[in-house]
Amino acid sequence: MKITFFGPPGSGKGTQAYRVSTRYDLEHLSSGLMFREEISSGSELGQKIKAIVESGHLVDDDIVNIEVFSKIGGVERFLLDGYPRNISQARSLDRYLESHGSFLTGAVFLDVPDEVVQQRLSGRLTCPKCGFVGRQPMFKVNDPCTRCDTPLEERDDDRSGVIVRRLRHYFNLTRHLEDYYSGRLHVIDGVGSVDEVTDRLVKALSTWE
């Protein structure tokens, strides 16, 4: 199984991708985590990515493709979390897989309304190492991650002004993926408890096992 998750920021992609990848023994490849690792390295590329992310804009397609393709080469079963984000990236992914004699099984769209997204993002804390998401007031900045003990932090792109720009980018670009993946797409209601959304995903993904 080779699948991708997409949806608006704050839709729960990271949390659900972790659960699904564990359940189905898939390599969980998060574009956001890849970028955060690059930023933490202090490299020239990491500094460039940091400036782009903090401004609320999306990283250039060429940079994203290089990062992702370097990770999926030779991987038989994977879940892409947050990639592709636009039609150009989706086509590049299909071409890359086809050139290696493979194909994408399908895509999952987590559907969450704007007002829910903004509420979720405004209180979100993230682990920069494993991608775990905690929410205030249950968690505080610098509390240890429940998975790996790394201090939790508020992401620069979760601040109010940046959230609006991120949603604008999403609706201008990522929403078109619904049409691109028509015929190999599961649309999942992302509102509800974490367990409720996971149950919906497992039921839908049973058609691809």
C-alpha positions as CSV (number, residue, x, y, z in Angstrom):
1,M,0.0,0.0,0.0
2,K,1.3,3.4,-1.0
3,I,-1.0,6.2,0.1
4,T,-1.1,10.0,0.8
5,F,-3.0,12.0,3.3
6,F,-4.0,15.6,2.6
7,G,-6.4,18.2,4.0
8,P,-6.3,21.7,5.6
9,P,-3.7,22.5,8.3
10,G,-5.0,21.3,11.6
11,S,-7.1,18.6,10.1
12,G,-5.4,15.9,12.1
13,K,-3.2,14.5,9.3
14,G,-0.2,13.9,11.5
15,T,-2.1,12.2,14.3
16,Q,-4.1,10.0,12.0
17,A,-1.1,9.2,9.7
18,Y,0.8,8.0,12.7
19,R,-2.0,5.7,13.8
20,V,-2.7,4.4,10.3
21,S,1.0,3.8,9.5
22,T,1.4,1.9,12.7
23,R,-1.7,-0.3,12.1
24,Y,-0.8,-1.1,8.5
25,D,3.0,-1.3,8.9
26,L,3.6,1.7,6.6
27,E,6.6,4.0,6.5
28,H,5.3,7.3,7.8
29,L,6.9,10.1,5.8
30,S,5.9,13.6,6.9
31,S,7.0,16.4,4.7
32,G,6.6,18.8,7.7
33,L,8.9,16.7,9.8
34,M,11.4,16.4,7.0
35,F,11.5,20.2,6.9
36,R,11.7,20.7,10.6
37,E,14.7,18.3,10.7
38,E,16.3,20.3,8.0
39,I,15.7,23.5,9.8
40,S,17.1,22.1,13.1
41,S,20.3,21.0,11.3
42,G,21.1,24.7,10.6
43,S,22.0,24.0,7.0
44,E,21.7,26.7,4.3
45,L,18.7,24.8,2.9
46,G,17.2,24.7,6.4
47,Q,17.5,28.4,6.9
48,K,15.8,29.0,3.5
49,I,12.9,26.7,4.4
50,K,12.6,28.3,7.9
51,A,12.1,31.8,6.3
52,I,9.5,30.4,3.9
53,V,7.6,28.6,6.6
54,E,7.6,31.5,9.0
55,S,6.1,33.7,6.3
56,G,3.2,31.4,5.9
57,H,4.2,30.4,2.3
58,L,4.8,27.0,0.9
59,V,8.2,25.5,0.1
60,D,9.1,25.5,-3.6
61,D,8.0,22.3,-5.4
62,D,11.5,21.4,-6.5
63,I,12.8,21.4,-2.9
64,V,9.8,19.4,-1.7
65,N,10.1,16.8,-4.5
66,I,13.8,16.3,-3.9
67,E,13.2,15.8,-0.1
68,V,10.3,13.4,-0.6
69,F,11.8,11.3,-3.5
70,S,15.0,10.8,-1.5
71,K,12.9,9.2,1.3
72,I,10.6,7.0,-0.7
73,G,13.1,5.4,-3.0
74,G,13.1,1.7,-2.5
75,V,10.3,1.8,0.1
76,E,7.6,-0.7,-0.6
77,R,4.9,0.5,1.8
78,F,4.5,4.1,2.8
79,L,2.1,6.8,3.9
80,L,2.9,10.4,2.7
81,D,1.7,13.0,5.2
82,G,1.3,16.5,3.8
83,Y,2.6,15.7,0.3
84,P,1.7,16.4,-2.4
85,R,0.2,19.8,-1.8
86,N,-0.7,20.8,-5.4
87,I,-1.3,19.3,-8.8
88,S,2.3,19.8,-9.9
89,Q,3.6,17.8,-7.0
90,A,1.0,15.1,-7.5
91,R,2.0,14.7,-11.2
92,S,5.7,14.6,-10.2
93,L,5.0,11.9,-7.7
94,D,3.0,9.8,-10.2
95,R,5.8,10.2,-12.7
96,Y,8.5,9.2,-10.2
97,L,6.6,6.1,-9.1
98,E,5.9,5.1,-12.6
99,S,9.5,5.4,-13.6
100,H,10.3,2.9,-10.8
101,G,7.6,0.5,-11.9
102,S,5.1,1.4,-9.1
103,F,2.0,3.5,-8.5
104,L,0.1,5.3,-5.7
105,T,-2.6,3.2,-4.3
106,G,-4.8,6.2,-3.5
107,A,-5.3,9.4,-1.5
108,V,-7.1,10.2,1.7
109,F,-8.7,13.7,2.2
110,L,-9.5,14.7,5.8
111,D,-12.4,17.1,5.6
112,V,-12.5,19.7,8.4
113,P,-14.4,23.1,8.4
114,D,-12.4,26.3,8.6
115,E,-13.7,27.3,12.0
116,V,-12.6,23.9,13.5
117,V,-9.2,24.2,11.9
118,Q,-8.5,27.7,13.4
119,Q,-9.7,26.5,16.8
120,R,-7.3,23.5,16.7
121,L,-4.3,25.4,15.4
122,S,-4.6,28.2,17.9
123,G,-3.9,25.9,20.9
124,R,-1.5,23.4,19.2
125,L,1.9,22.4,20.5
126,T,4.1,20.1,18.4
127,C,7.1,17.8,19.0
128,P,9.9,18.9,16.6
129,K,11.4,15.4,16.6
130,C,8.5,12.9,16.1
131,G,5.6,15.2,15.1
132,F,3.4,14.4,18.1
133,V,0.6,17.0,18.6
134,G,-0.6,18.2,22.0
135,R,-3.1,20.9,22.9
136,Q,-3.3,23.6,25.4
137,P,-4.2,23.7,28.3
138,M,-3.5,20.0,28.7
139,F,0.1,20.5,27.5
140,K,2.4,23.5,27.9
141,V,5.4,24.8,26.0
142,N,8.5,22.7,26.9
143,D,6.4,19.8,28.4
144,P,8.0,16.5,27.4
145,C,6.5,14.7,24.4
146,T,4.6,11.6,25.4
147,R,6.3,9.6,22.7
148,C,10.0,10.7,22.8
149,D,10.4,13.1,25.7
150,T,11.5,16.0,23.4
151,P,10.2,19.4,24.7
152,L,7.0,20.5,22.9
153,E,6.9,23.9,21.2
154,E,4.6,26.2,19.4
155,R,5.3,26.2,15.7
156,D,5.8,29.6,14.1
157,D,3.3,28.7,11.4
158,D,0.6,28.1,14.0
159,R,0.4,31.8,15.0
160,S,-2.9,33.6,14.1
161,G,-1.7,35.7,11.2
162,V,0.1,32.9,9.6
163,I,-2.8,30.5,10.0
164,V,-5.0,32.7,7.7
165,R,-2.3,32.7,5.0
166,R,-1.9,28.9,5.3
167,L,-5.6,28.4,4.8
168,R,-5.6,30.7,1.8
169,H,-2.7,28.7,0.3
170,Y,-4.5,25.5,1.0
171,F,-7.8,26.5,-0.7
172,N,-5.9,28.0,-3.7
173,L,-3.8,24.9,-4.3
174,T,-4.4,21.7,-2.3
175,R,-8.2,21.6,-2.7
176,H,-7.7,20.8,-6.4
177,L,-6.2,17.4,-5.4
178,E,-9.7,16.2,-4.8
179,D,-10.4,16.3,-8.6
180,Y,-6.9,15.0,-9.5
181,Y,-7.3,11.9,-7.3
182,S,-10.9,11.3,-8.3
183,G,-11.4,7.6,-8.6
184,R,-8.7,6.7,-6.1
185,L,-9.8,9.0,-3.2
186,H,-11.4,8.5,0.2
187,V,-13.0,11.6,1.7
188,I,-13.1,11.2,5.5
189,D,-15.0,13.4,7.9
190,G,-12.2,14.7,10.2
191,V,-14.5,16.1,12.9
192,G,-14.9,14.1,16.1
193,S,-12.7,12.3,18.6
194,V,-9.4,10.9,17.4
195,D,-10.7,7.4,17.8
196,E,-13.8,8.2,15.8
197,V,-11.8,9.5,12.9
198,T,-9.4,6.5,13.0
199,D,-12.4,4.1,12.8
200,R,-13.6,5.9,9.7
201,L,-10.2,5.7,8.2
202,V,-9.7,2.0,8.9
203,K,-13.1,1.2,7.4
204,A,-12.3,3.1,4.2
205,L,-8.7,1.7,3.9
206,S,-10.0,-1.9,4.1
207,T,-10.8,-1.5,0.4
208,W,-7.1,-1.0,-0.4
209,E,-5.6,-3.9,1.7
